[in-house]
């Protein structure tokens, strides 16, 4: 009887030891399996200071077509912050050559650059004219003067829109990634500054980082400069009459007493175009334009200059009358023909591919 009890006790003890062994093994194995997952999750969500998005979830949130609105708390940034890259280039010591109208006309003929071909093919020759010719105001034939002006500013506008388009594509790539490289983080910081949005406010950045229709830009340049004949355009390369309170500028002759603003002057016409696009993409006065542009994007519709021009009543003191003038310029000169124009590669671009 004692033997039986002893063997039963030993059997029970063995079972307990085996059970404890397997249970301990299970916990040890589970710990080493789960621990890396917990550590990875903690590092990713709590210790990582770089911008991250949860791939599709964040992307869908940012690109939500019904709720995509520019952050109300985003306000006008300091002029020097928004235009820092432009102001830096404005101090360039490179002296640009001011060609005459006959020299520019000869250049256009030499490269076979004419507006009829552009309207048909939607391809623009990469002709970079840095300064308007002084003689443009002496061209008595209004059609010739307009054609000369359009041919000068068209490549500049398309070029700056190209830069924005490339930046926008890069932003979409970043939005669809789980994390960012150091280069991408630095690039984002630069764009937050240029577009006057808070750090990590990707929704507002996406709304602001977008193109302006070529036809609208040409129409505004034409209106603001009298098709290239104004003092601001010829002396300050100011194609869009952009005001400044801190930068170098030209004082309007008939400025009202108490108004100390100037019309910003630029080192080149190209910088004037870049500053104009930055202005429409950042200033609170044009928030409704950006909203209308976003709505067109969400509906997969082309950016319509006639629709967007309705939101430029604050660009000039004439308000709604200013809009009417812009729309007439666009329609009468068939400027929408240039909205799909693309810039042909320059010789430098081709050399870089060889």
Long-range contacts (C-beta under 8 A, 24 or more apart in sequence): 48-179, 50-179, 50-180, 50-185, 51-179, 51-180, 51-185, 51-188, 51-200, 52-178, 52-179, 52-180, 53-175, 53-177, 53-178, 53-202, 54-178, 55-176, 55-177, 55-178, 56-176, 58-175, 59-175, 59-176, 62-175, 62-202, 62-203, 62-206, 63-175, 63-206, 65-298, 68-203, 68-206, 68-207, 68-294, 68-298, 69-203, 69-207, 69-291, 70-203, 70-204, 70-207, 70-208, 70-287, 70-290, 70-291, 70-294, 71-197, 71-198, 71-201, 71-203, 71-204, 73-198, 74-196, 74-197, 74-198, 74-201, 74-204, 75-196, 75-284, 76-196, 76-282, 76-283, 76-284, 77-193, 77-196, 77-282, 79-244, 79-245, 79-246, 79-247, 80-246, 80-247, 81-193, 81-196, 82-193, 82-194, 82-195, 82-196, 82-278, 82-282, 83-247, 83-275, 83-278, 84-193, 84-194, 85-194, 86-266, 86-271, 86-274, 86-275, 86-278, 87-247, 89-267, 89-271, 90-247, 90-248, 90-265, 90-266, 90-267, 90-271, 91-267, 92-267, 94-267, 96-130, 96-131, 96-267, 96-268, 97-130, 97-131, 98-131, 98-132, 98-133, 98-134, 99-129, 99-131, 99-133, 100-133, 100-134, 100-135, 101-133, 101-135, 101-136, 101-138, 101-139, 101-148, 102-135, 103-133, 104-129, 104-133, 104-148, 104-152, 105-148, 108-151, 113-151, 114-151, 115-147, 115-150, 115-151, 118-154, 118-337, 118-338, 118-341, 119-334, 119-337, 119-338, 122-340, 122-341, 122-342, 123-341, 123-342, 123-343, 123-344, 124-154, 124-155, 124-158, 124-341, 124-342, 124-343, 124-344, 125-155, 125-344, 126-155, 126-159, 126-343, 126-344, 126-345, 126-346, 126-349, 127-151, 127-152, 127-155, 128-155, 128-156, 128-159, 128-270, 128-346, 129-156, 129-269, 130-237, 130-268, 130-269, 130-270, 131-237, 131-268, 131-269, 132-228, 132-233, 132-234, 132-237, 132-269, 134-234, 136-227, 136-228, 136-229, 136-234, 137-228, 137-229, 137-234, 142-227, 145-227, 145-228, 145-229, 146-222, 146-227, 146-333, 148-228, 149-221, 149-222, 149-225, 149-227, 149-228, 150-218, 150-333, 150-335, 150-338, 152-228, 152-269, 153-217, 153-218, 153-221, 153-239, 153-269, 153-273, 154-214, 154-218, 154-338, 154-341, 155-343, 156-269, 156-270, 156-273, 157-214, 157-217, 157-218, 157-273, 158-214, 158-341, 158-342, 158-343, 159-270, 159-273, 159-343, 160-270, 160-273, 160-274, 160-277, 161-211, 161-212, 161-214, 161-277, 162-342, 162-343, 164-209, 164-210, 164-211, 164-277, 165-211, 167-191, 167-209, 168-206, 168-209, 168-210, 168-211, 171-202, 171-205, 171-206, 171-209, 175-202, 175-206, 194-278, 195-278, 195-281, 195-282, 196-282, 207-290, 207-291, 207-293, 207-294, 208-281, 208-282, 208-290, 209-281, 210-281, 210-290, 210-293, 210-294, 210-297, 211-277, 211-303, 212-276, 212-277, 212-280, 212-281, 212-303, 212-308, 213-303, 213-304, 213-305, 213-308, 213-336, 213-339, 214-335, 214-338, 214-339, 214-341, 215-305, 215-330, 215-335, 215-336, 215-337, 215-338, 215-339, 216-305, 216-308, 216-309, 216-326, 216-330, 217-273, 217-276, 217-277, 218-333, 218-335, 218-338, 219-305, 219-309, 219-326, 219-329, 219-330, 219-333, 219-335, 220-276, 220-312, 220-315, 220-326, 221-276, 222-329, 222-333, 223-322, 223-325, 223-326, 223-329, 232-263, 232-265, 235-265, 236-263, 236-264, 236-265, 236-266, 237-265, 237-266, 237-267, 237-268, 237-269, 237-271, 237-272, 238-263, 238-264, 238-265, 238-266, 238-272, 239-269, 239-272, 239-273, 239-276, 240-272, 240-273, 240-275, 240-276, 240-279, 242-272, 242-275, 242-276, 242-279, 285-314, 285-315, 286-311, 286-312, 286-314, 286-315, 302-339, 302-340, 303-339, 305-330, 305-335, 305-336, 305-339, 306-330, 306-331, 306-336
